């Protein structure tokens, strides 16, 4: 399994770091994140063994963040559209 590992650098929220720190040791963080992402990628609707309710909460927070990003993008598009309409009058 060591052959298929790669070192990466991620920027995550403070809350996500707190969750990560509370559910994995410093040496096991990569394994924990790998399990989350692999489960998410499979879309199986299940959580790998060893992950608990707090891990599910972390996944939900990620999904919520995606929703907030989409909302922010929509607001920006609406503002741009309103400005374009106002300038065309």
Helices and strands as residue ranges (DSSP letters): G 2-4, H 14-23, G 26-28, H 29-42, H 53-88
